[in-house]
């Protein structure tokens, strides 16, 4: 496999070393197959004359920067598509490992490659040498963004698959209203209630990419079909990258990025009540407390059942679940007797009753003051 990789490198890149650094086979092999090197490979055949390995990307992780050395020369359309897949896979690894940016080197004489990377939103890095025959390009990665609110924008799809109508005026008015309430919020991208990606998705993504420039637009999909029973309400997020050297709005690929769905305690309570069947009966505080205790008991039974199955090697353990359970148990004071816990709980309940009593007194005083004001 190393022979095939080096042969592909030599066929694509050796001629760029004319007039630059000398082509040293031994030094180049040592650099390419360094123990810290990682590879993404394209296997198969793009044409009848191609070997089993049709393309590759080599990269290394570093403390200050991530540098990758791509050795495919864009040109043929199929090769461009294959290299886009490799580049996007590398970018996905950077997202998932929280790398700040992806860096690459390209010869200044390789105009097609430089144009290709420019279309993929790579810009000249500040560390790129001025008086050398190669340059360094980089793509910045924000660590995370937070989606807090949204609004719907009317749109229409025509019979022409390459045309779609968005109500830009409605978008502008709604954005203005939102920024009056929360001036710190900006447009991050757009959302869809369908999990499918198609040509219309690419056109809308191109529109919102201009709204969010120089940052990439985020596309969020929500699966409203509850029968699919997806985790996290079927929420997925994507960023896009152009395909090929020719810039076309519909020619892009969507790259999935990690998503965490966060909900506050009031939101979780509201979702629980919405998920329960509707009931016209009003419940007392004791009934609500009993229902909450039954729910806690049911959750404890589920946790115990899961732990017993993991300990019996019936199912594989999940590290994320283990960390969550460990954090939950850590909240409970260790080495405290049941009598002390009961005393703390009763003290807490007394505080709650006192706050409730004071709030009722204040409410009554406010009502009396209002009535006295009307009499005078």
Residue frames relative to the residue before (quaternion, step in Angstrom):
aa qw qx qy qz dx dy dz
X 1.0000 0.0000 0.0000 0.0000 0.00 0.00 0.00
X 0.6248 0.5369 -0.3464 0.4487 3.61 1.00 -0.73
X 0.6256 0.5412 -0.3370 0.4496 3.57 1.04 -0.79
X 0.6624 0.4995 -0.3107 0.4639 3.60 0.92 -0.87
X 0.6471 0.5201 -0.3231 0.4542 3.59 0.97 -0.83
X 0.6928 0.4662 -0.2896 0.4678 3.58 0.86 -0.93
X 0.6108 0.5450 -0.3514 0.4543 3.60 1.05 -0.68
X 0.6512 0.5071 -0.3059 0.4746 3.58 1.00 -0.83
X 0.6296 0.5265 -0.3203 0.4731 3.58 1.03 -0.80
X 0.6828 0.5001 -0.2891 0.4474 3.57 0.83 -1.00
X 0.6699 0.5119 -0.3048 0.4431 3.58 0.95 -0.87
X 0.7501 0.4155 -0.2176 0.4662 3.59 1.00 -0.77
X 0.8240 0.3196 -0.1118 0.4542 3.59 0.96 -0.82
X 0.5172 0.6815 -0.4237 0.2978 3.61 1.11 -0.47
X 0.6799 0.5133 -0.3138 0.4193 3.59 0.90 -0.87
X 0.5983 0.5602 -0.3748 0.4333 3.63 1.18 -0.31
X 0.6179 0.5606 -0.3440 0.4307 3.60 1.22 -0.30
X 0.4665 0.6479 -0.4642 0.3835 3.61 1.24 0.05
X 0.8026 0.1904 -0.1792 0.5362 3.57 -0.61 1.13
X 0.6769 0.4032 -0.2922 0.5421 3.58 1.27 -0.18
X 0.7837 -0.2164 0.1893 0.5506 3.57 -1.03 -0.70
X 0.5589 -0.6193 0.4305 0.3447 3.57 -1.04 0.74
X 0.4735 -0.6548 0.5138 0.2882 3.56 -1.17 0.71
X 0.0132 -0.8018 0.5942 -0.0616 3.55 -0.29 1.32
X 0.3715 -0.7680 0.4771 0.2110 3.57 -0.31 1.29
X 0.6831 0.4927 -0.3014 0.4470 3.58 0.81 -0.96
X 0.6815 0.4825 -0.2938 0.4651 3.60 0.88 -0.92
X 0.6583 0.5124 -0.3140 0.4532 3.57 1.00 -0.82
X 0.6412 0.5055 -0.3264 0.4762 3.62 1.02 -0.72
X 0.6426 0.5178 -0.3277 0.4600 3.58 1.00 -0.80
X 0.6607 0.4961 -0.3034 0.4748 3.58 1.04 -0.78
X 0.6882 0.5077 -0.2832 0.4341 3.56 0.92 -0.97
X 0.7972 0.2845 -0.1231 0.5181 3.57 0.87 -1.00
X 0.1658 0.7892 -0.5581 0.1953 3.54 1.04 0.85
X 0.5957 -0.5940 0.3905 0.3738 3.65 -1.00 0.67
X 0.6827 0.4817 -0.2950 0.4636 3.60 1.13 -0.53
X 0.5097 0.6694 -0.4142 0.3472 3.59 1.26 -0.09
X 0.1356 -0.7522 0.6406 0.0736 3.53 -1.20 0.73
X 0.1920 -0.8054 0.5563 0.0705 3.58 -1.05 0.74
X 0.1129 -0.7021 0.6953 0.1047 3.49 -1.32 0.66
X 0.1362 -0.8287 0.5425 0.0203 3.58 -0.68 1.11
X 0.2168 -0.7011 0.6577 0.1699 3.52 -1.29 0.59
X 0.0552 -0.8086 0.5857 -0.0062 3.57 -0.62 1.15
X 0.5097 0.5951 -0.4967 0.3732 3.56 -1.21 0.58
X 0.4013 -0.6912 0.5073 0.3223 3.58 -1.01 -0.76
X 0.2887 -0.7493 0.5779 0.1457 3.49 -0.82 1.10
X 0.7716 0.0046 -0.0314 0.6353 3.59 1.23 -0.37
X 0.7130 -0.4961 0.2990 0.3952 3.54 -1.28 0.30
X 0.7084 0.4665 -0.2648 0.4588 3.60 1.12 -0.58
X 0.5504 0.6408 -0.3933 0.3630 3.61 1.24 -0.13
X 0.4689 -0.6586 0.5079 0.2973 3.56 -1.14 0.67
X 0.7414 -0.4003 0.2806 0.4598 3.57 -1.30 -0.04
X 0.7232 0.3248 -0.2134 0.5709 3.60 1.07 -0.73
X 0.1642 -0.8340 0.5244 0.0497 3.57 -0.47 1.24
X 0.8013 -0.0600 0.0523 0.5930 3.59 1.18 -0.35
X 0.0160 -0.8052 0.5927 0.0075 3.56 -1.20 0.38
X 0.1793 -0.7196 0.6537 0.1508 3.51 -1.39 0.28
X 0.1329 -0.7626 0.6278 0.0813 3.55 -0.95 0.91
X 0.0726 0.7971 -0.5972 0.0530 3.59 -0.94 0.85
X 0.1857 -0.7509 0.6219 0.1217 3.53 -1.36 0.34
X 0.3907 -0.6766 0.5694 0.2557 3.55 -1.18 0.64
X 0.0096 -0.7904 0.6122 -0.0213 3.54 -1.04 0.83
X 0.6388 -0.5533 0.3682 0.3877 3.56 -1.18 0.49
X 0.7848 0.3472 -0.1724 0.4835 3.58 0.86 -0.96
X 0.8188 0.0035 0.0546 0.5715 3.58 0.96 -0.74
X 0.3383 -0.6943 0.5939 0.2253 3.52 -1.31 0.44
X 0.0581 -0.8187 0.5711 -0.0128 3.55 -0.60 1.14
X 0.0325 -0.7824 0.6218 0.0120 3.51 -0.90 0.94
X 0.2409 -0.7716 0.5775 0.1139 3.56 -1.08 0.77
X 0.0930 -0.8218 0.5600 0.0488 3.61 -0.03 1.23
X 0.1708 -0.8262 0.5343 0.0522 3.56 -0.84 0.95
X 0.5172 0.5945 -0.4532 0.4167 3.59 1.15 0.50
X 0.2962 -0.7537 0.5610 0.1718 3.57 -0.98 0.80
X 0.3605 -0.7412 0.5113 0.2431 3.64 -0.43 1.10
X 0.2427 0.7503 -0.5857 0.1875 3.53 -1.11 0.65
X 0.7653 0.2804 -0.1543 0.5585 3.54 0.38 -1.21
X 0.5760 -0.6315 0.3926 0.3397 3.59 -0.97 0.86
X 0.6649 0.4980 -0.3139 0.4598 3.60 0.92 -0.85
X 0.6367 0.5150 -0.3296 0.4698 3.57 1.03 -0.76
X 0.6278 0.5331 -0.3363 0.4566 3.59 1.02 -0.78
X 0.6529 0.5057 -0.3156 0.4673 3.58 0.93 -0.88
X 0.6564 0.5070 -0.3135 0.4623 3.59 0.94 -0.90
X 0.6864 0.4705 -0.3014 0.4654 3.59 0.91 -0.83
X 0.5864 0.5555 -0.3721 0.4572 3.59 1.11 -0.60
X 0.6368 0.5226 -0.3275 0.4627 3.57 0.98 -0.83
X 0.6530 0.5062 -0.3122 0.4690 3.59 0.96 -0.84
X 0.6740 0.5028 -0.2978 0.4519 3.56 0.88 -0.95
X 0.6758 0.4852 -0.2956 0.4695 3.57 0.97 -0.83
X 0.6050 0.5311 -0.3580 0.4730 3.58 1.09 -0.61
X 0.6406 0.5140 -0.3164 0.4747 3.58 1.02 -0.79
X 0.6564 0.5015 -0.3118 0.4694 3.59 0.97 -0.84
X 0.6217 0.5381 -0.3379 0.4580 3.58 1.06 -0.74
X 0.6240 0.5196 -0.3331 0.4793 3.59 1.05 -0.77
X 0.6396 0.5262 -0.3247 0.4568 3.59 1.00 -0.81
X 0.6371 0.5165 -0.3279 0.4688 3.59 0.98 -0.81
X 0.7264 0.4678 -0.2586 0.4321 3.56 0.75 -1.08
X 0.7244 0.3903 -0.2405 0.5148 3.60 1.15 -0.52
X 0.4646 -0.7269 0.4093 0.2972 3.59 1.34 0.33
X 0.2658 0.7514 -0.5551 0.2378 3.60 0.97 0.80
X 0.5281 -0.6656 0.4286 0.3073 3.57 -1.00 0.82
X 0.8031 -0.1209 0.0915 0.5763 3.59 0.99 -0.71
X 0.3649 -0.6721 0.5949 0.2474 3.53 -1.39 0.27
X 0.0971 -0.7965 0.5955 0.0387 3.59 -0.88 0.95
X 0.0252 -0.7853 0.6184 0.0143 3.56 -1.18 0.59
X 0.3126 -0.7199 0.5840 0.2076 3.56 -1.30 0.34
X 0.0087 0.7858 -0.6173 0.0367 3.56 -1.05 0.78
X 0.4845 -0.6550 0.4949 0.3023 3.57 -1.04 0.79
X 0.5164 -0.6525 0.4627 0.3057 3.57 -1.00 0.84
X 0.6335 0.5372 -0.3318 0.4472 3.58 1.15 -0.56
X 0.6292 0.5219 -0.3324 0.4704 3.59 1.21 -0.41
X 0.1342 -0.8517 0.5032 0.0578 3.57 0.37 1.28
X 0.6357 0.5360 -0.3402 0.4392 3.58 1.00 -0.77
X 0.6631 0.4959 -0.3097 0.4675 3.57 0.96 -0.84
X 0.6440 0.5222 -0.3277 0.4530 3.60 0.97 -0.82
X 0.6512 0.4975 -0.3119 0.4808 3.59 1.03 -0.79
X 0.6178 0.5520 -0.3322 0.4509 3.56 1.06 -0.80
X 0.6963 0.4607 -0.2786 0.4746 3.61 0.84 -0.95
X 0.6016 0.5533 -0.3579 0.4515 3.58 1.10 -0.66
X 0.6657 0.4907 -0.2977 0.4769 3.59 1.01 -0.80
X 0.6626 0.4639 -0.3002 0.5056 3.58 1.23 -0.40
X 0.5308 -0.6770 0.3681 0.3528 3.58 1.33 0.39
X 0.3979 0.6550 -0.5280 0.3659 3.55 0.96 0.90
X 0.1387 -0.7932 0.5914 0.0428 3.55 -0.93 0.96
X 0.6501 -0.5194 0.3825 0.4015 3.56 -1.29 0.35
X 0.3616 -0.7395 0.5291 0.2061 3.56 -0.83 1.01
X 0.5917 -0.5978 0.4106 0.3519 3.58 -1.14 0.61
X 0.6764 0.4833 -0.2956 0.4706 3.61 1.18 -0.45
X 0.4322 0.7143 -0.4619 0.2993 3.60 1.25 0.01
X 0.4283 -0.7180 0.4797 0.2664 3.65 -0.78 0.96
X 0.4375 -0.7090 0.4936 0.2494 3.59 -1.05 0.79
X 0.7953 0.3020 -0.1329 0.5085 3.59 0.89 -0.94
X 0.5389 0.5773 -0.4351 0.4324 3.55 0.84 0.96
X 0.5437 -0.6463 0.4354 0.3116 3.56 -1.26 0.33
X 0.7011 0.3315 -0.2859 0.5629 3.58 1.22 0.34
X 0.1923 -0.7685 0.5963 0.1299 3.55 -1.27 0.31
X 0.3807 -0.7074 0.5526 0.2219 3.56 -1.26 0.49
X 0.0981 -0.7789 0.6183 0.0355 3.54 -0.92 0.97
X 0.0800 -0.8032 0.5900 0.0203 3.56 -1.14 0.57
X 0.2016 -0.7312 0.6378 0.1335 3.50 -1.33 0.51
X 0.3525 -0.7552 0.5166 0.1961 3.54 -0.63 1.14
X 0.1345 -0.7608 0.6289 0.0867 3.57 -1.21 0.63
X 0.3292 -0.7075 0.5880 0.2130 3.56 -0.77 1.03
X 0.5531 -0.6304 0.4219 0.3445 3.58 -1.01 0.73
X 0.7698 -0.2240 0.1600 0.5759 3.59 0.91 -0.88
X 0.1680 -0.7369 0.6401 0.1378 3.53 -1.31 0.37
X 0.2861 -0.7595 0.5651 0.1483 3.56 -1.17 0.61
X 0.2229 -0.7599 0.6014 0.1061 3.56 -0.74 1.13
X 0.0973 -0.8447 0.5263 0.0049 3.59 -0.45 1.22
X 0.8135 0.0128 0.0347 0.5803 3.59 0.98 -0.75
X 0.0974 -0.7864 0.6080 0.0494 3.55 -1.28 0.22
X 0.0677 -0.7599 0.6389 0.0994 3.55 -1.34 0.11
X 0.5041 -0.6669 0.4693 0.2846 3.55 -1.18 0.65
X 0.1670 -0.7565 0.6257 0.0910 3.56 -1.17 0.71
X 0.4127 -0.7106 0.5020 0.2698 3.65 -0.65 1.02
X 0.0422 0.7878 -0.6125 0.0501 3.56 -1.03 0.79
X 0.1741 -0.7789 0.5940 0.1013 3.54 -1.25 0.39
X 0.2509 -0.7592 0.5867 0.1282 3.55 -1.05 0.82
X 0.2667 -0.7725 0.5601 0.1353 3.58 -0.88 0.98
X 0.6760 -0.4692 0.3653 0.4352 3.55 -1.31 0.04
X 0.6049 0.5241 -0.3510 0.4860 3.56 1.19 -0.52
X 0.3820 -0.7605 0.4691 0.2360 3.64 -0.53 1.10
X 0.6977 0.4660 -0.2781 0.4676 3.62 1.20 -0.29
X 0.6822 0.4286 -0.2986 0.5116 3.59 1.24 0.33
X 0.0760 0.7658 -0.6350 0.0668 3.54 -1.09 0.79
X 0.2760 -0.7751 0.5521 0.1351 3.56 -1.00 0.85
X 0.0846 -0.7728 0.6286 0.0228 3.55 -0.92 1.01
X 0.4076 -0.6962 0.5341 0.2528 3.57 -1.00 0.83
X 0.1931 -0.8297 0.5165 0.0868 3.56 0.14 1.33
X 0.6284 0.5433 -0.3438 0.4379 3.61 1.05 -0.70
X 0.6383 0.5074 -0.3211 0.4818 3.59 1.02 -0.80
X 0.6261 0.5363 -0.3289 0.4607 3.59 1.02 -0.83
X 0.6717 0.5052 -0.3041 0.4484 3.58 0.90 -0.92
X 0.6725 0.4950 -0.3059 0.4573 3.62 0.92 -0.88
X 0.6727 0.4950 -0.3044 0.4581 3.59 0.88 -0.90
X 0.6385 0.5196 -0.3274 0.4639 3.58 1.01 -0.80
X 0.6403 0.5282 -0.3223 0.4551 3.58 1.02 -0.79
X 0.6510 0.5062 -0.3117 0.4720 3.60 1.02 -0.80
X 0.6523 0.5128 -0.3165 0.4597 3.59 0.95 -0.83
X 0.7075 0.4652 -0.2777 0.4538 3.58 0.90 -0.87
X 0.5357 0.5784 -0.4227 0.4471 3.60 1.23 -0.14
X 0.7022 0.4396 -0.2511 0.5006 3.56 1.05 -0.82
X 0.7968 0.0817 -0.0105 0.5986 3.58 0.94 -0.94
X 0.1463 -0.8445 0.5089 0.0798 3.61 0.25 1.22
X 0.6221 0.5636 -0.3500 0.4158 3.61 1.19 -0.40
X 0.6098 0.5717 -0.3577 0.4164 3.62 1.19 -0.32
X 0.1190 -0.7781 0.6156 0.0383 3.56 -1.11 0.80
X 0.6059 -0.5448 0.4274 0.3916 3.55 -1.30 0.25
X 0.1812 -0.7930 0.5765 0.0773 3.57 -0.80 1.06
X 0.7530 -0.2647 0.2178 0.5617 3.58 1.13 -0.58
X 0.5003 -0.6352 0.4924 0.3221 3.55 -1.06 -0.74
X 0.2719 -0.7622 0.5660 0.1571 3.55 -1.27 0.39
X 0.1551 -0.7649 0.6191 0.0868 3.53 -1.30 0.38
X 0.3859 -0.7194 0.5289 0.2318 3.57 -1.09 0.72
X 0.6263 0.4618 -0.3566 0.5171 3.57 1.23 0.44
X 0.4033 -0.7345 0.4852 0.2497 3.62 -0.86 0.85
X 0.5615 0.6315 -0.3778 0.3784 3.61 1.27 -0.20
X 0.2239 -0.7392 0.6214 0.1312 3.55 -1.23 0.66
X 0.0780 0.8023 -0.5854 0.0873 3.59 -0.83 0.99
X 0.7635 -0.3564 0.2521 0.4759 3.58 -1.29 -0.23
X 0.6153 0.5368 -0.3541 0.4560 3.61 1.07 -0.63
X 0.5968 0.5601 -0.3567 0.4504 3.57 1.10 -0.69
X 0.6544 0.5160 -0.3116 0.4564 3.58 0.99 -0.85
X 0.6588 0.5085 -0.3156 0.4559 3.60 0.99 -0.82
X 0.6678 0.4796 -0.3042 0.4812 3.60 0.94 -0.86
X 0.6191 0.5430 -0.3383 0.4554 3.59 1.05 -0.76
X 0.6362 0.5225 -0.3251 0.4652 3.58 1.02 -0.80
X 0.6387 0.5304 -0.3270 0.4515 3.60 1.01 -0.80
X 0.7395 0.4107 -0.2404 0.4761 3.58 0.79 -0.98
X 0.5363 0.5953 -0.4159 0.4303 3.60 1.20 -0.28
X 0.6406 0.4967 -0.3245 0.4874 3.57 1.11 -0.63
X 0.6157 0.5439 -0.3424 0.4559 3.61 1.16 -0.58
X 0.7747 0.3684 -0.1747 0.4834 3.58 0.97 -0.90
X 0.3750 0.7463 -0.4857 0.2577 3.63 1.25 -0.07
X 0.5567 -0.1394 -0.8182 -0.0348 1.60 -2.10 1.41
X 0.5365 0.6161 -0.4151 0.4005 3.61 1.25 0.06
X 0.5517 -0.6068 0.4560 0.3457 3.54 -1.23 0.48
X 0.4533 -0.6605 0.5250 0.2873 3.55 -1.14 0.68
X 0.3144 -0.7350 0.5747 0.1752 3.56 -1.07 0.82
X 0.1605 -0.7679 0.6141 0.0869 3.58 -0.90 0.96
X 0.1009 -0.7983 0.5935 0.0150 3.57 -0.67 1.17
X 0.1172 -0.7856 0.6051 0.0549 3.57 -0.85 0.98
X 0.1263 -0.7775 0.6149 0.0376 3.54 -1.08 0.84
X 0.2735 -0.7635 0.5669 0.1448 3.56 -0.72 1.10
X 0.1957 -0.8210 0.5298 0.0831 3.59 -0.35 1.26
X 0.5447 0.5937 -0.4098 0.4276 3.59 1.26 -0.01
X 0.2429 -0.8168 0.5068 0.1307 3.58 -0.04 1.29
X 0.5544 0.6200 -0.3999 0.3852 3.61 1.19 -0.36
X 0.5938 0.5878 -0.3673 0.4086 3.61 1.19 -0.46
X 0.2217 -0.8283 0.4898 0.1577 3.59 1.27 -0.42
X 0.2244 0.7801 -0.5461 0.2069 3.58 0.86 0.99
X 0.5369 -0.6060 0.4768 0.3422 3.55 -1.23 0.53
X 0.8337 0.2175 -0.1488 0.4853 3.55 -1.15 0.64
X 0.5911 -0.6007 0.3518 0.4074 3.60 1.10 0.70
X 0.5990 -0.6054 0.3530 0.3873 3.58 1.14 0.52
X 0.3665 0.7413 -0.4875 0.2802 3.61 1.14 0.54
X 0.0426 0.7720 -0.6314 0.0592 3.56 -0.88 1.03
X 0.1446 -0.7869 0.5935 0.0875 3.59 -1.10 0.64
X 0.0904 -0.7949 0.5999 0.0014 3.54 -1.12 0.80
X 0.1415 -0.6898 0.6899 0.1676 3.48 -1.43 0.31
X 0.3538 -0.7593 0.5143 0.1840 3.57 -1.18 0.39
X 0.0878 -0.7605 0.6397 0.0689 3.51 -1.34 0.36
X 0.5030 -0.6776 0.4492 0.2932 3.56 -0.96 0.90
X 0.3059 -0.7274 0.5873 0.1798 3.53 -1.22 0.65
X 0.8266 0.2341 -0.1779 0.4799 3.55 -1.01 0.86
X 0.6098 -0.5756 0.4162 0.3515 3.53 -1.34 0.24
X 0.6599 0.4797 -0.3019 0.4933 3.60 1.20 -0.49
X 0.3549 -0.7505 0.5209 0.1986 3.57 -0.73 1.09
X 0.1264 0.7626 -0.6222 0.1238 3.58 -0.68 1.19
X 0.5312 -0.6642 0.4118 0.3272 3.63 -0.84 0.90
X 0.7318 0.4325 -0.2397 0.4691 3.58 1.04 -0.77
X 0.6379 0.5311 -0.3210 0.4561 3.59 1.27 -0.13
X 0.4257 0.6681 -0.5074 0.3390 3.56 0.07 1.30
X 0.2724 -0.7279 0.5995 0.1914 3.53 -1.29 0.30
X 0.3587 -0.7333 0.5419 0.1997 3.56 -1.08 0.76
X 0.1889 -0.7791 0.5939 0.0677 3.55 -0.90 1.03
X 0.3653 -0.7373 0.5270 0.2128 3.57 -0.69 1.07
X 0.1156 -0.7828 0.6094 0.0497 3.58 -0.97 0.88
X 0.6116 -0.5794 0.3820 0.3800 3.61 -1.08 0.64
X 0.0993 -0.7970 0.5958 0.0077 3.55 -1.04 0.88
X 0.0875 -0.7680 0.6326 0.0492 3.55 -1.03 0.82
X 0.2339 -0.7746 0.5765 0.1139 3.57 -0.75 1.09
X 0.0766 -0.8137 0.5760 -0.0112 3.57 -0.49 1.25
X 0.0188 -0.7852 0.6188 -0.0097 3.57 -0.98 0.89
X 0.4285 -0.6835 0.5281 0.2653 3.55 -1.09 0.73
X 0.6909 -0.4798 0.3412 0.4196 3.58 -1.26 0.28
X 0.6573 0.4875 -0.3394 0.4638 3.67 0.87 -0.76
X 0.6438 0.5146 -0.3287 0.4611 3.60 1.02 -0.76
X 0.6425 0.5148 -0.3261 0.4646 3.59 0.97 -0.78
X 0.6434 0.5142 -0.3194 0.4685 3.59 0.99 -0.81
X 0.6595 0.5087 -0.3084 0.4596 3.57 0.94 -0.89
X 0.6572 0.5038 -0.3117 0.4660 3.60 0.96 -0.85
X 0.6236 0.5389 -0.3412 0.4520 3.59 1.04 -0.72
X 0.6816 0.4740 -0.2885 0.4769 3.58 0.94 -0.88
X 0.6416 0.5175 -0.3315 0.4590 3.60 1.04 -0.71
X 0.6694 0.5072 -0.3006 0.4519 3.58 1.06 -0.72
X 0.6218 0.5443 -0.3461 0.4441 3.60 1.17 -0.49
X 0.5916 -0.5697 0.4221 0.3838 3.63 -1.15 0.53
X 0.5353 -0.6322 0.4548 0.3269 3.56 -1.09 0.75
X 0.0201 -0.7927 0.6088 -0.0244 3.56 -1.04 0.83
X 0.3659 -0.7539 0.5093 0.1959 3.56 -0.92 0.96
X 0.5571 0.6210 -0.3904 0.3894 3.57 1.23 -0.17
X 0.3216 -0.7290 0.5724 0.1935 3.55 -0.99 0.88
X 0.2389 -0.7893 0.5542 0.1132 3.57 -0.90 0.94
X 0.4620 -0.6560 0.5224 0.2888 3.53 -1.16 0.69
X 0.6903 -0.4579 0.3497 0.4376 3.55 -1.31 0.13
X 0.6465 0.5171 -0.3260 0.4565 3.58 1.03 -0.77
X 0.6286 0.5231 -0.3371 0.4664 3.59 1.05 -0.74
X 0.6552 0.5045 -0.3110 0.4685 3.58 0.97 -0.85
X 0.6441 0.5138 -0.3200 0.4678 3.58 1.02 -0.81
X 0.6472 0.5148 -0.3195 0.4627 3.59 0.98 -0.84
X 0.6480 0.5105 -0.3201 0.4658 3.59 0.99 -0.81
X 0.6461 0.5157 -0.3211 0.4621 3.60 1.01 -0.79
X 0.6567 0.5025 -0.3124 0.4677 3.59 0.99 -0.83
X 0.6270 0.5210 -0.3367 0.4713 3.59 1.04 -0.71
X 0.6421 0.5153 -0.3231 0.4667 3.58 1.03 -0.76
X 0.6428 0.5067 -0.3212 0.4764 3.60 0.98 -0.82
X 0.6444 0.5187 -0.3194 0.4622 3.59 0.98 -0.85
X 0.6474 0.5149 -0.3172 0.4637 3.59 0.99 -0.81
X 0.6570 0.5046 -0.3103 0.4663 3.60 0.99 -0.82
X 0.6343 0.5190 -0.3305 0.4680 3.59 1.02 -0.75
X 0.6305 0.5243 -0.3300 0.4676 3.59 1.04 -0.76
X 0.6409 0.5164 -0.3256 0.4653 3.60 1.00 -0.78
X 0.6548 0.5083 -0.3125 0.4639 3.59 0.96 -0.86
X 0.6659 0.4987 -0.3050 0.4635 3.59 0.91 -0.89
X 0.6344 0.5212 -0.3294 0.4661 3.60 1.00 -0.78
X 0.6506 0.5131 -0.3096 0.4664 3.58 0.98 -0.86
X 0.6714 0.5003 -0.3016 0.4560 3.59 0.89 -0.93
X 0.6457 0.5164 -0.3312 0.4546 3.60 0.95 -0.81
X 0.6616 0.5012 -0.3117 0.4624 3.60 0.98 -0.79
X 0.6425 0.5095 -0.3268 0.4699 3.59 1.04 -0.75
X 0.6732 0.4924 -0.2968 0.4650 3.59 0.91 -0.88
X 0.6988 0.4385 -0.2665 0.4984 3.59 1.13 -0.61
X 0.4364 -0.7189 0.4348 0.3219 3.62 1.34 0.14
X 0.3577 0.7270 -0.5084 0.2916 3.58 1.05 0.69
X 0.7749 0.0817 -0.0444 0.6252 3.57 1.16 -0.64
X 0.5251 -0.6271 0.4544 0.3528 3.63 -1.11 0.53
X 0.4842 -0.6715 0.4819 0.2871 3.56 -1.09 0.70
X 0.2917 -0.7346 0.5895 0.1667 3.55 -1.19 0.60
X 0.4241 -0.7314 0.4748 0.2445 3.59 -0.61 1.15
X 0.6328 0.5394 -0.3402 0.4393 3.60 1.01 -0.77
X 0.6480 0.5009 -0.3159 0.4790 3.58 0.99 -0.83
X 0.6420 0.5354 -0.3207 0.4453 3.58 0.99 -0.84
X 0.6623 0.4924 -0.3086 0.4730 3.58 0.95 -0.87
X 0.6448 0.5234 -0.3244 0.4528 3.59 1.00 -0.81
X 0.6620 0.4941 -0.3070 0.4727 3.59 0.95 -0.85
X 0.6367 0.5304 -0.3258 0.4552 3.58 1.03 -0.80
X 0.6576 0.4965 -0.3095 0.4746 3.59 0.98 -0.83
X 0.6465 0.5243 -0.3224 0.4509 3.58 1.02 -0.80
X 0.6686 0.4864 -0.2983 0.4769 3.57 0.94 -0.89
X 0.6265 0.5660 -0.3355 0.4178 3.58 1.08 -0.71
X 0.5763 0.5860 -0.3821 0.4224 3.60 1.20 -0.41
X 0.6414 0.5188 -0.3217 0.4648 3.59 1.11 -0.70
X 0.4786 -0.6724 0.4698 0.3131 3.65 -0.78 0.91
X 0.3466 -0.7525 0.5251 0.1948 3.57 -0.82 1.00
X 0.8313 0.2445 -0.1780 0.4663 3.56 -1.16 0.69
X 0.5079 0.6270 -0.4330 0.4017 3.59 1.20 0.46
X 0.4366 -0.7082 0.4914 0.2575 3.58 -0.85 0.95
X 0.6475 -0.5272 0.3824 0.3956 3.55 -1.28 0.41
X 0.6233 0.5459 -0.3442 0.4415 3.60 1.06 -0.71
X 0.6545 0.5031 -0.3105 0.4713 3.59 1.02 -0.82
X 0.6389 0.5208 -0.3221 0.4656 3.57 1.01 -0.84
X 0.6510 0.5122 -0.3176 0.4615 3.58 0.97 -0.84
X 0.6407 0.5205 -0.3208 0.4644 3.57 1.03 -0.78
X 0.6523 0.5068 -0.3110 0.4701 3.59 0.98 -0.85
X 0.6493 0.5201 -0.3150 0.4567 3.57 1.00 -0.85
X 0.6658 0.4972 -0.3044 0.4656 3.59 0.92 -0.90
X 0.6281 0.5272 -0.3320 0.4662 3.58 1.05 -0.75
X 0.6403 0.5186 -0.3152 0.4709 3.56 1.03 -0.83
X 0.6540 0.5086 -0.3132 0.4642 3.60 0.95 -0.85
X 0.6312 0.5279 -0.3353 0.4588 3.59 1.01 -0.76
X 0.6238 0.5287 -0.3336 0.4691 3.58 1.05 -0.76
X 0.6521 0.5142 -0.3147 0.4596 3.56 0.98 -0.87
X 0.6561 0.5056 -0.3128 0.4648 3.59 0.93 -0.88
X 0.6412 0.5246 -0.3270 0.4547 3.59 1.01 -0.79
X 0.6477 0.5028 -0.3176 0.4762 3.60 0.95 -0.84
X 0.6488 0.5135 -0.3147 0.4651 3.58 0.98 -0.85
X 0.6495 0.5189 -0.3106 0.4609 3.59 0.98 -0.87
X 0.6714 0.4952 -0.2991 0.4632 3.59 0.91 -0.90
X 0.6415 0.5235 -0.3314 0.4522 3.59 0.99 -0.78
X 0.6474 0.5043 -0.3224 0.4718 3.60 1.04 -0.74
X 0.6251 0.5287 -0.3387 0.4637 3.60 1.03 -0.76
X 0.6598 0.5017 -0.3082 0.4669 3.59 0.92 -0.91
X 0.6395 0.5232 -0.3237 0.4610 3.58 1.00 -0.81
X 0.6603 0.5006 -0.3088 0.4670 3.58 0.97 -0.85
X 0.6498 0.5124 -0.3178 0.4628 3.60 0.97 -0.83
X 0.6337 0.5258 -0.3294 0.4620 3.57 1.02 -0.76
X 0.6497 0.5143 -0.3110 0.4654 3.58 0.98 -0.84
X 0.6515 0.5052 -0.3149 0.4703 3.60 0.96 -0.87
X 0.6494 0.5194 -0.3183 0.4553 3.60 0.94 -0.88
X 0.6409 0.5260 -0.3234 0.4561 3.58 1.01 -0.79
X 0.6757 0.4876 -0.2951 0.4675 3.59 0.91 -0.88
X 0.6410 0.5134 -0.3266 0.4679 3.61 1.01 -0.76
X 0.6327 0.5300 -0.3313 0.4573 3.57 1.05 -0.76
X 0.6435 0.5153 -0.3249 0.4636 3.59 1.05 -0.70
X 0.6516 0.5220 -0.3167 0.4501 3.60 1.06 -0.75
X 0.7061 0.4315 -0.2664 0.4943 3.56 1.03 -0.74
